[in-house]
Amino acid sequence: MTAKQTLLKWLAEDDLQKVIPALFFLADKYKEEQLRNQATSQSRRLKALEKEKINGTLSHEEDHLQAAKIGQALLQIIQDLPDDWTLDGMENAPVSAATAPKIHWKKYAAYGTGLVALLAGIAELTGYSVRDLFQKKEPTETPAEKRPPAPNVSTSGDNSPAVITNDGDVNINYGETQPKKDSTNNK
């Protein structure tokens, strides 16, 4: 089956998603820049029409009228093709940038922005920031109960001669029967 017959069949089935890539394939295969330009023009018109449909800015009647105009332009392009051209090898042809499906990067950018906004909101409510997540955490110690510094006292023998009283004085027993009261304040 020739390219012209196949493209006319697809156009009759209103399968424009096959016709446009096939025209790009033929333009590449037979090195026809004019055909590429015509296919690009109709592809842009079709994409603009689809965008208006999605946005809801196009009435049903206007949609059919624009689609018919694109179909008429494609029919004229197909009828001008030579009869000996074929679509052989189209199944194995690499997808060109003009016919490749678009990645909806705006949708993913919106998701990323929403995620950042959500994290910022959580950080604002909890008092944390992103910087807190990446800082090295120092171990925290609970402060001990404050006590007055202990005096430097050494002991020897069987008994412990040093006794600290409630008022902070140190009583030292030197083996005498009556312990002497000694203080760091020299009282």
C-alpha positions as CSV (number, residue, x, y, z in Angstrom):
1,M,0.0,0.0,0.0
2,T,1.4,3.4,-0.9
3,A,1.9,6.2,1.6
4,K,-0.9,8.2,-0.1
5,Q,-3.4,5.4,0.3
6,T,-2.5,4.7,3.9
7,L,-2.6,8.4,4.9
8,L,-6.0,8.9,3.1
9,K,-7.3,5.9,5.1
10,W,-6.1,7.3,8.4
11,L,-7.5,10.7,7.5
12,A,-10.9,9.1,6.7
13,E,-10.9,7.4,10.1
14,D,-10.1,10.9,11.6
15,D,-6.9,9.5,13.1
16,L,-4.9,12.7,12.9
17,Q,-2.5,11.4,15.6
18,K,-1.2,8.9,13.0
19,V,-1.3,11.2,9.9
20,I,1.0,14.0,11.4
21,P,3.8,11.6,12.5
22,A,3.6,9.8,9.1
23,L,4.1,13.1,7.3
24,F,7.1,13.9,9.4
25,F,8.5,10.4,8.6
26,L,8.0,10.9,4.9
27,A,9.7,14.3,5.1
28,D,12.7,12.7,6.8
29,K,12.8,9.7,4.5
30,Y,12.6,11.6,1.2
31,K,14.4,14.7,2.4
32,E,11.5,17.0,1.7
33,E,11.8,20.3,3.7
34,Q,8.6,21.8,2.3
35,L,6.6,18.7,3.4
36,R,8.2,19.0,6.9
37,N,7.2,22.7,7.1
38,Q,3.6,21.9,6.1
39,A,3.4,19.0,8.6
40,T,4.8,21.3,11.3
41,S,2.2,24.0,10.5
42,Q,-0.7,21.5,10.7
43,S,0.8,19.9,13.9
44,R,0.8,23.3,15.6
45,R,-2.7,24.0,14.6
46,L,-3.8,20.6,15.9
47,K,-2.0,21.1,19.2
48,A,-3.5,24.6,19.6
49,L,-7.0,23.2,19.0
50,E,-6.4,20.5,21.6
51,K,-5.2,23.1,24.1
52,E,-8.3,25.2,23.5
53,K,-10.5,22.1,24.0
54,I,-8.8,21.3,27.3
55,N,-9.0,24.9,28.5
56,G,-12.7,25.0,27.5
57,T,-12.3,28.2,25.5
58,L,-13.7,26.7,22.3
59,S,-17.3,26.0,21.5
60,H,-18.4,22.6,20.1
61,E,-19.2,24.1,16.7
62,E,-15.9,26.0,16.5
63,D,-14.0,22.8,17.5
64,H,-15.6,20.9,14.6
65,L,-15.0,23.8,12.2
66,Q,-11.3,24.0,13.1
67,A,-10.8,20.2,13.0
68,A,-12.4,20.2,9.5
69,K,-10.0,23.0,8.3
70,I,-7.0,21.0,9.6
71,G,-8.3,17.8,7.9
72,Q,-8.8,19.7,4.6
73,A,-5.3,21.1,4.8
74,L,-3.9,17.6,5.5
75,L,-5.9,16.2,2.6
76,Q,-4.3,18.7,0.3
77,I,-0.9,17.8,1.6
78,I,-1.5,14.1,1.1
79,Q,-2.9,14.5,-2.4
80,D,0.3,16.4,-3.4
81,L,2.5,13.5,-2.4
82,P,4.1,11.4,-5.1
83,D,2.3,8.0,-5.8
84,D,5.5,5.9,-5.4
85,W,6.2,7.0,-1.8
86,T,5.8,4.3,0.9
87,L,5.7,4.2,4.7
88,D,8.0,1.2,4.8
89,G,10.2,1.4,7.9
90,M,7.9,3.8,9.8
91,E,7.4,1.3,12.6
92,N,11.2,1.2,13.3
93,A,11.8,4.9,12.8
94,P,12.9,6.9,15.8
95,V,10.4,9.3,17.2
96,S,11.3,12.8,16.1
97,A,11.0,15.8,18.5
98,A,8.1,17.2,16.6
99,T,6.0,14.0,17.1
100,A,7.2,12.9,20.5
101,P,4.7,13.2,23.3
102,K,5.2,16.2,25.5
103,I,6.2,15.6,29.1
104,H,3.9,17.6,31.3
105,W,6.7,19.3,33.2
106,K,4.3,22.0,34.5
107,K,2.3,19.5,36.4
108,Y,5.4,18.1,38.0
109,A,6.7,21.6,38.8
110,A,3.4,22.3,40.5
111,Y,3.7,19.1,42.6
112,G,7.2,20.1,43.6
113,T,6.2,23.6,44.5
114,G,3.3,22.2,46.6
115,L,5.6,19.8,48.4
116,V,8.0,22.7,49.3
117,A,5.1,24.8,50.5
118,L,3.8,21.9,52.6
119,L,7.3,21.4,54.2
120,A,7.6,25.2,54.8
121,G,4.2,25.2,56.5
122,I,5.1,22.3,58.7
123,A,8.5,24.0,59.6
124,E,6.7,27.2,60.4
125,L,4.2,25.5,62.7
126,T,6.8,23.3,64.5
127,G,9.6,25.9,64.7
128,Y,12.0,23.7,62.8
129,S,13.8,24.7,59.6
130,V,15.5,22.7,56.9
131,R,18.8,23.8,58.3
132,D,17.9,21.9,61.5
133,L,17.7,18.7,59.6
134,F,21.3,19.0,58.3
135,Q,23.0,20.3,61.4
136,K,25.2,18.0,63.4
137,K,23.4,17.3,66.6
138,E,25.4,17.8,69.8
139,P,24.5,15.5,72.7
140,T,22.8,17.5,75.4
141,E,23.3,16.8,79.0
142,T,20.9,17.6,81.8
143,P,22.5,20.0,84.2
144,A,23.3,18.4,87.6
145,E,22.1,19.9,90.8
146,K,24.3,22.7,91.9
147,R,26.4,21.9,94.9
148,P,29.1,23.9,96.6
149,P,32.6,22.8,95.7
150,A,34.0,20.2,98.0
151,P,37.1,21.1,100.0
152,N,40.4,19.2,99.2
153,V,40.7,16.8,102.2
154,S,42.7,13.6,102.5
155,T,42.1,10.9,105.0
156,S,44.2,8.0,106.4
157,G,43.7,5.3,109.0
158,D,40.7,3.3,110.0
159,N,38.3,6.2,110.5
160,S,37.2,8.8,108.2
161,P,38.3,11.9,110.0
162,A,36.6,14.5,107.8
163,V,32.9,15.2,108.1
164,I,31.1,18.0,106.3
165,T,28.4,19.7,108.3
166,N,25.2,21.2,107.0
167,D,26.6,24.7,107.3
168,G,29.5,23.9,104.9
169,D,32.2,23.6,107.6
170,V,34.5,20.6,107.7
171,N,35.2,18.8,110.9
172,I,38.4,16.9,111.1
173,N,39.0,14.3,113.8
174,Y,42.8,14.0,114.4
175,G,42.4,11.1,116.8
176,E,41.7,13.3,119.8
177,T,38.9,12.7,122.1
178,Q,37.4,16.0,121.4
179,P,37.2,16.8,117.7
180,K,38.5,20.2,116.7
181,K,36.3,22.4,114.5
182,D,38.2,23.6,111.4
183,S,36.7,25.7,108.7
184,T,37.8,26.9,105.4
185,N,36.7,30.4,106.6
186,N,39.1,30.2,109.6
187,K,36.5,30.9,112.2
